[in-house]
Amino acid sequence: MNPEQKIIYLVGERTGQTISKVAEAVLSQFITDNIQVRVFTMVEDTTLILSILSRAQQEKALVAYTIVAPHNREFLEREAAKRELETVDVMGNFIVKLSLFLEQRPLGIPGKQHQIDANYYRRIEAVEFAVKHDDGRSPHTLHRADIVLVGLSRTGKTPLSAYMAQMGWKVANIPLFPDISPPEETFAIDQVKVYGLAIEPDALVRVRQERLKYLGLPDDAKYADRSKILQEIEWCQTFYRKHPHWPLIDVSGRAIEEVAARITQLHSARLQARQDRDSHRQAQRRVSRE
């Protein structure tokens, strides 16, 4: 390794997109001719963390990370400290840490790559939230979501959550199965956040057949069987009728952008309507007291 070369490790718990985007934005403020960046993704166990830190110690690298799981995050910090490695949580002041490590002053060019401001960090936080709350995971923090999507398998919950997260919305999604009850938190949170996804049978058949092909499975498997799908949709419609306060969004043949726009517009309108009702009640109470 060139003794003048600086090595930066980016450690991500999932796809690494969040930490890579932040690092790209921050590094654009520095001269990077003599900098190498190594990206490690799907880091979800302590064995892999130890392997990465051992290599980082050899290369005297700075270790930047986005680790959501508290146990793994604390383990990484503790083991890095034993090896006298510099670490930084990218949700912290990344640019200051890099300035010290690279022994450079930030270039200070406005708009370089893209401006890191409150909105940008909100989108990063929303992306992390969507990953952590995908497919019914982490129900104990479901109340922190801005929007909660529920629907049958392959109704577009995950890509929709990811797309809306890029807009800054904290979105959780919960799959519906005829034989499995959704997490009880689904019904305990503010119900104005919950939206049901609906789909036409033929559209769901096509989507599931494509999924089976992608997995290398025959497209006539039970998962994509039309009679089974009809039963699932009938059950889902009955389930939705038990929760009439959940708006239903038809995703059949619609682009993610169109569905996301529909949900966000409706959600903003619902929140405004509730605020107006609360203001009206407060006004009535003031009048009655007078």
C-alpha positions as CSV (number, residue, x, y, z in Angstrom):
1,M,0.0,0.0,0.0
2,N,1.2,3.5,-0.8
3,P,2.2,5.1,2.5
4,E,0.6,8.3,1.4
5,Q,-2.6,6.6,0.5
6,K,-5.7,6.9,2.6
7,I,-8.2,4.0,2.9
8,I,-11.8,4.4,3.9
9,Y,-14.0,1.5,4.7
10,L,-17.8,1.9,4.3
11,V,-19.7,-0.7,6.3
12,G,-23.4,-1.1,5.6
13,E,-26.0,-3.4,7.3
14,R,-28.0,-3.8,4.1
15,T,-27.3,-2.8,0.5
16,G,-24.8,-0.1,1.4
17,Q,-26.7,2.5,-0.7
18,T,-27.2,5.0,2.1
19,I,-23.6,5.1,3.3
20,S,-22.2,5.1,-0.3
21,K,-24.4,8.1,-1.2
22,V,-23.4,10.0,1.9
23,A,-19.7,9.2,1.4
24,E,-19.8,10.2,-2.2
25,A,-21.4,13.5,-1.3
26,V,-18.9,14.3,1.5
27,L,-15.8,13.1,-0.4
28,S,-16.8,15.5,-3.2
29,Q,-15.6,18.2,-0.9
30,F,-12.0,16.8,-0.9
31,I,-9.2,16.0,-3.4
32,T,-9.6,12.3,-3.8
33,D,-6.6,11.3,-6.0
34,N,-4.9,9.4,-3.2
35,I,-8.0,8.0,-1.5
36,Q,-9.4,4.4,-1.8
37,V,-12.9,3.5,-0.7
38,R,-13.9,-0.1,0.1
39,V,-17.5,-0.9,0.5
40,F,-18.8,-3.8,2.7
41,T,-22.5,-4.7,2.5
42,M,-24.9,-7.0,4.3
43,V,-22.8,-6.8,7.4
44,E,-25.1,-8.4,9.9
45,D,-23.0,-10.6,12.2
46,T,-20.0,-10.1,14.6
47,T,-17.8,-12.6,12.7
48,L,-17.9,-10.5,9.6
49,I,-17.4,-7.3,11.6
50,L,-14.3,-8.8,13.1
51,S,-12.9,-9.8,9.7
52,I,-13.5,-6.3,8.3
53,L,-11.9,-4.6,11.3
54,S,-8.8,-6.9,11.2
55,R,-8.3,-5.9,7.5
56,A,-8.9,-2.3,8.4
57,Q,-6.3,-2.4,11.1
58,Q,-3.7,-3.7,8.5
59,E,-4.6,-0.9,6.1
60,K,-4.9,1.8,8.9
61,A,-8.3,2.6,7.4
62,L,-11.1,4.9,8.6
63,V,-14.2,2.8,9.2
64,A,-17.5,4.6,8.5
65,Y,-20.7,2.6,9.1
66,T,-24.4,2.5,9.1
67,I,-25.3,-0.3,11.6
68,V,-28.9,-0.2,12.9
69,A,-28.7,-3.2,15.3
70,P,-27.5,-1.9,18.7
71,H,-25.6,-5.1,19.5
72,N,-23.6,-5.0,16.3
73,R,-23.0,-1.3,16.4
74,E,-21.7,-1.4,20.0
75,F,-19.6,-4.5,19.1
76,L,-18.0,-2.7,16.1
77,E,-17.2,0.4,18.2
78,R,-15.7,-1.7,21.0
79,E,-13.6,-3.9,18.8
80,A,-12.4,-0.9,16.7
81,A,-11.3,0.9,19.9
82,K,-9.2,-2.2,20.8
83,R,-7.5,-1.9,17.4
84,E,-7.1,1.9,17.8
85,L,-9.2,2.4,14.6
86,E,-10.9,5.6,13.8
87,T,-14.7,5.1,13.3
88,V,-17.6,7.3,12.4
89,D,-21.3,6.8,12.3
90,V,-22.4,8.5,9.1
91,M,-25.4,10.0,10.8
92,G,-22.8,12.0,12.8
93,N,-20.6,14.8,11.6
94,F,-19.0,12.8,8.8
95,I,-17.4,15.7,7.0
96,V,-15.6,16.9,10.2
97,K,-14.2,13.4,10.8
98,L,-13.0,13.2,7.2
99,S,-11.4,16.6,7.4
100,L,-9.3,15.4,10.3
101,F,-8.5,12.0,8.9
102,L,-7.5,13.3,5.4
103,E,-5.7,16.3,6.9
104,Q,-7.5,18.5,4.5
105,R,-9.8,21.5,4.8
106,P,-13.2,21.0,3.1
107,L,-13.3,22.7,-0.3
108,G,-16.5,24.5,0.7
109,I,-18.0,24.5,-2.7
110,P,-21.8,25.0,-2.5
111,G,-23.8,22.4,-4.3
112,K,-20.9,20.0,-4.8
113,Q,-22.4,16.6,-5.7
114,H,-25.6,17.7,-3.9
115,Q,-26.1,19.9,-0.9
116,I,-26.2,18.0,2.4
117,D,-29.0,19.7,4.4
118,A,-31.8,18.8,6.7
119,N,-33.9,17.4,3.9
120,Y,-31.1,15.2,2.7
121,Y,-30.5,13.7,6.2
122,R,-34.3,13.2,6.6
123,R,-34.3,11.2,3.4
124,I,-31.3,9.1,4.6
125,E,-33.2,8.5,7.9
126,A,-36.3,7.5,5.9
127,V,-34.4,5.0,3.8
128,E,-32.9,3.4,6.9
129,F,-36.4,3.3,8.4
130,A,-37.9,1.6,5.3
131,V,-35.2,-1.1,5.3
132,K,-35.6,-1.8,9.0
133,H,-39.4,-1.9,8.7
134,D,-39.7,-3.9,5.5
135,D,-42.0,-6.9,5.3
136,G,-43.5,-6.5,8.8
137,R,-40.1,-6.3,10.6
138,S,-39.6,-4.2,13.8
139,P,-43.3,-3.9,14.7
140,H,-42.4,-2.4,18.1
141,T,-41.3,0.8,16.4
142,L,-44.2,0.9,13.9
143,H,-45.6,4.0,15.7
144,R,-42.7,6.0,14.4
145,A,-43.8,5.5,10.8
146,D,-45.3,8.4,8.8
147,I,-47.2,5.9,6.6
148,V,-47.9,2.1,7.0
149,L,-48.7,0.1,3.9
150,V,-50.5,-3.3,4.2
151,G,-51.3,-5.7,1.4
152,L,-50.9,-9.2,-0.1
153,S,-47.6,-10.5,-1.3
154,R,-46.3,-8.9,-4.5
155,T,-48.6,-5.8,-4.3
156,G,-45.5,-3.6,-4.5
157,K,-45.1,-2.8,-0.8
158,T,-41.3,-2.9,-0.7
159,P,-40.5,-0.9,-3.8
160,L,-43.2,1.6,-2.9
161,S,-41.8,2.0,0.6
162,A,-38.3,2.5,-0.9
163,Y,-39.5,5.1,-3.4
164,M,-41.4,7.1,-0.8
165,A,-38.4,7.0,1.5
166,Q,-36.4,8.8,-1.1
167,M,-39.1,11.5,-0.8
168,G,-38.5,11.7,2.9
169,W,-41.4,9.7,4.2
170,K,-40.8,7.1,6.9
171,V,-42.7,4.1,5.5
172,A,-43.3,0.7,7.0
173,N,-45.0,-2.2,5.2
174,I,-46.8,-5.2,6.5
175,P,-47.7,-8.3,4.5
176,L,-51.2,-9.9,4.7
177,F,-51.7,-13.6,4.8
178,P,-55.0,-15.4,5.2
179,D,-53.7,-17.6,8.0
180,I,-51.5,-15.2,9.8
181,S,-52.7,-12.1,11.8
182,P,-50.8,-8.9,11.2
183,P,-48.8,-7.6,14.2
184,E,-51.0,-6.2,16.9
185,E,-49.2,-2.9,16.6
186,T,-50.9,-2.4,13.2
187,F,-54.1,-1.7,15.0
188,A,-52.6,0.1,18.0
189,I,-50.9,2.9,16.1
190,D,-52.6,6.1,14.8
191,Q,-54.9,4.6,12.1
192,V,-54.7,7.6,9.9
193,K,-51.2,6.3,8.9
194,V,-52.5,3.0,7.5
195,Y,-53.2,2.4,3.8
196,G,-54.4,-0.8,2.2
197,L,-53.1,-1.9,-1.2
198,A,-55.5,-3.6,-3.6
199,I,-54.9,-5.3,-6.9
200,E,-56.8,-7.0,-9.6
201,P,-56.5,-10.8,-9.9
202,D,-55.0,-10.8,-13.4
203,A,-52.4,-8.2,-12.4
204,L,-51.4,-10.2,-9.4
205,V,-51.1,-13.4,-11.4
206,R,-48.7,-11.7,-13.8
207,V,-46.6,-10.2,-11.1
208,R,-46.3,-13.4,-9.2
209,Q,-45.5,-15.4,-12.4
210,E,-42.7,-12.9,-13.1
211,R,-41.4,-13.4,-9.6
212,L,-41.3,-17.2,-10.0
213,K,-39.4,-16.8,-13.3
214,Y,-36.9,-14.6,-11.6
215,L,-36.4,-17.3,-9.0
216,G,-36.0,-20.0,-11.6
217,L,-39.3,-21.7,-10.6
218,P,-42.1,-22.9,-12.8
219,D,-44.7,-20.1,-13.4
220,D,-47.6,-22.5,-12.7
221,A,-46.6,-23.0,-9.1
222,K,-49.3,-22.6,-6.4
223,Y,-48.0,-19.1,-5.5
224,A,-49.2,-17.8,-8.9
225,D,-52.3,-20.1,-9.3
226,R,-55.3,-18.0,-10.3
227,S,-57.8,-19.8,-8.2
228,K,-55.6,-19.5,-5.1
229,I,-55.0,-15.8,-5.8
230,L,-58.8,-15.2,-6.2
231,Q,-59.2,-16.8,-2.7
232,E,-56.5,-14.5,-1.3
233,I,-58.0,-11.4,-2.8
234,E,-61.5,-12.4,-1.5
235,W,-60.1,-12.9,2.0
236,C,-58.2,-9.6,1.7
237,Q,-61.4,-7.7,0.7
238,T,-63.2,-9.1,3.7
239,F,-60.3,-8.1,5.9
240,Y,-60.3,-4.6,4.6
241,R,-64.0,-4.3,5.2
242,K,-63.3,-4.8,8.9
243,H,-61.1,-1.7,8.7
244,P,-63.2,0.8,6.7
245,H,-61.1,3.7,7.9
246,W,-58.1,2.5,5.9
247,P,-58.1,4.0,2.4
248,L,-57.6,1.4,-0.3
249,I,-55.2,2.2,-3.1
250,D,-55.5,0.2,-6.3
251,V,-52.0,-0.6,-7.6
252,S,-53.1,-2.7,-10.7
253,G,-50.9,-1.7,-13.6
254,R,-49.9,1.6,-12.0
255,A,-46.4,3.0,-11.8
256,I,-44.8,3.4,-8.4
257,E,-44.6,7.1,-8.9
258,E,-48.3,7.3,-9.6
259,V,-49.2,5.2,-6.5
260,A,-46.8,7.2,-4.3
261,A,-48.3,10.5,-5.4
262,R,-51.8,9.3,-4.7
263,I,-50.9,8.1,-1.2
264,T,-49.0,11.2,-0.2
265,Q,-51.6,13.6,-1.5
266,L,-54.4,11.7,0.3
267,H,-52.3,11.5,3.5
268,S,-51.7,15.2,3.5
269,A,-55.4,15.9,2.9
270,R,-56.4,13.5,5.7
271,L,-53.9,15.1,8.2
272,Q,-55.2,18.6,7.2
273,A,-58.8,17.5,7.6
274,R,-58.0,16.2,11.1
275,Q,-56.2,19.3,12.0
276,D,-59.2,21.4,10.9
277,R,-61.6,19.2,12.9
278,D,-59.4,19.6,16.0
279,S,-59.3,23.4,15.5
280,H,-63.0,23.5,15.1
281,R,-63.6,21.6,18.4
282,Q,-61.2,23.8,20.2
283,A,-63.0,26.9,19.0
284,Q,-66.3,25.4,20.1
285,R,-65.0,24.7,23.5
286,R,-63.7,28.2,23.9
287,V,-67.1,29.6,22.9
288,S,-68.9,27.3,25.3
289,R,-66.7,28.4,28.2
290,E,-67.4,32.1,27.4
